């Protein structure tokens, strides 16, 4: 068994707890579904937010809404690069998996431009 990272990003509508919650759960749900992730296979999750998003910690919603209480999670601010995408929440899920597992990255609601 090895570890691999699954990346995802989403644009958050506004800097409110409700918007960060909605974006976090929407993105994470799609990442889990597309990659068939089980909580017990997750090593850890890293969340980053651009500096214009600070109303809440995304990990809070994963613990309270998805009930993932045994998964290690950390939240950070993204590097503030001039002209970079604003209002962006990024996620890196690190999973324990087989070597043949091919992660499917998810970019949504305007964050698709990060992959071009």
Helices and strands as residue ranges (DSSP letters): E 2-11, H 17-35, G 39-41, E 42-49, H 58-65, E 72-77, E 88-97, E 106-108, G 111-115
